Amino acid sequence: MDEVLRQTLLYDFYGELLTEHQREVYEAVMQNDLSYSEAAEEFGVSRQGVHDLVKRSGKILEEYESKLHLVERFLKIRAKAERIRELSTHYEEMDAQIFAEQVSGLSAQILEEL
């Protein structure tokens, strides 16, 4: 997975667990595409301070994921839902029983994940 996408998902799932200052700086750099220098000027800290805070915040988000696995579960469920959608677009080309078994199996797996 693309690292930017991963960081975005981690922030979407766990960002509220960061302090307000960590969230503001992390968002400015990672989501609003400010450079470390621009963020440093905006927040009145050093460029190195912004760099360290972004790295530390990223590490905190990774630690939450290593304990809770919410992003991992989300990605698995999304892949299964995409497979169901793919199957449904080819429904008329498939045997009805095979289609039903595959969709039933995938939906059961999704329910287990939840």
C-alpha positions as CSV (number, residue, x, y, z in Angstrom):
1,M,0.0,0.0,0.0
2,D,1.1,3.5,-0.8
3,E,2.7,5.1,2.3
4,V,0.7,8.3,1.9
5,L,-2.6,6.3,1.7
6,R,-1.5,4.3,4.8
7,Q,-0.8,7.5,6.8
8,T,-4.1,9.0,5.7
9,L,-6.0,5.9,6.9
10,L,-4.1,5.7,10.1
11,Y,-4.9,9.4,10.8
12,D,-8.6,8.8,9.8
13,F,-8.9,6.0,12.3
14,Y,-6.7,7.2,15.1
15,G,-6.1,10.9,14.6
16,E,-8.6,11.9,17.3
17,L,-6.3,10.2,19.8
18,L,-3.5,12.6,19.2
19,T,-3.4,15.9,21.1
20,E,-4.9,18.9,19.5
21,H,-1.4,20.4,18.8
22,Q,-0.2,17.1,17.3
23,R,-3.4,16.9,15.1
24,E,-3.0,20.5,13.9
25,V,0.7,20.1,12.9
26,Y,0.2,16.6,11.4
27,E,-2.7,17.8,9.3
28,A,-0.8,20.9,8.1
29,V,2.1,18.8,6.9
30,M,0.5,15.5,5.9
31,Q,-2.9,16.6,4.6
32,N,-2.5,20.2,3.7
33,D,0.9,19.7,2.1
34,L,2.7,22.4,4.0
35,S,6.5,22.1,4.1
36,Y,8.2,21.7,7.5
37,S,9.4,25.3,7.2
38,E,5.9,26.6,6.4
39,A,4.4,24.7,9.3
40,A,7.1,25.9,11.6
41,E,6.4,29.5,10.7
42,E,2.6,29.0,11.1
43,F,3.0,27.3,14.5
44,G,5.9,29.4,15.8
45,V,8.3,26.4,16.3
46,S,11.4,25.3,14.6
47,R,11.5,23.3,11.4
48,Q,13.2,20.5,13.3
49,G,10.4,20.7,15.9
50,V,7.8,20.2,13.2
51,H,9.7,17.3,11.7
52,D,10.1,15.6,15.1
53,L,6.4,16.1,15.9
54,V,5.2,14.7,12.6
55,K,7.5,11.7,13.0
56,R,6.4,11.1,16.6
57,S,2.7,11.5,15.7
58,G,3.2,9.0,12.8
59,K,4.8,6.6,15.2
60,I,1.9,7.0,17.7
61,L,-0.6,6.2,14.9
62,E,1.4,3.1,13.9
63,E,1.4,2.0,17.6
64,Y,-2.3,2.3,17.8
65,E,-2.7,0.2,14.6
66,S,-0.3,-2.4,15.9
67,K,-2.5,-2.9,18.9
68,L,-6.0,-2.4,17.5
69,H,-5.6,-3.4,13.8
70,L,-8.6,-1.3,12.7
71,V,-7.0,-0.2,9.4
72,E,-6.1,-3.8,8.6
73,R,-9.6,-5.0,9.3
74,F,-11.1,-2.2,7.3
75,L,-8.9,-3.0,4.3
76,K,-9.9,-6.7,4.4
77,I,-13.6,-5.9,4.7
78,R,-13.3,-3.4,1.8
79,A,-11.6,-6.0,-0.4
80,K,-14.3,-8.5,0.3
81,A,-17.0,-5.9,-0.4
82,E,-15.3,-5.0,-3.7
83,R,-15.2,-8.7,-4.6
84,I,-19.0,-8.9,-3.9
85,R,-19.6,-5.9,-6.2
86,E,-17.4,-7.4,-8.9
87,L,-19.3,-10.7,-8.7
88,S,-22.6,-8.8,-8.9
89,T,-21.6,-7.1,-12.1
90,H,-21.0,-10.5,-13.7
91,Y,-24.0,-12.1,-12.1
92,E,-25.8,-13.0,-15.4
93,E,-22.6,-14.7,-16.7
94,M,-22.4,-17.0,-13.6
95,D,-24.2,-20.0,-12.4
96,A,-26.7,-18.8,-9.8
97,Q,-25.6,-21.4,-7.2
98,I,-21.9,-20.5,-7.5
99,F,-22.7,-16.8,-7.3
100,A,-24.9,-17.4,-4.2
101,E,-22.2,-19.5,-2.5
102,Q,-19.4,-17.0,-3.2
103,V,-21.5,-14.0,-2.1
104,S,-22.7,-15.9,1.0
105,G,-19.1,-16.9,1.9
106,L,-17.8,-13.4,1.5
107,S,-20.6,-11.8,3.5
108,A,-20.0,-14.4,6.3
109,Q,-16.4,-13.4,6.3
110,I,-17.3,-9.7,6.5
111,L,-19.7,-10.4,9.4
112,E,-16.9,-12.3,11.3
113,E,-14.6,-9.3,10.9
114,L,-17.1,-7.0,12.4
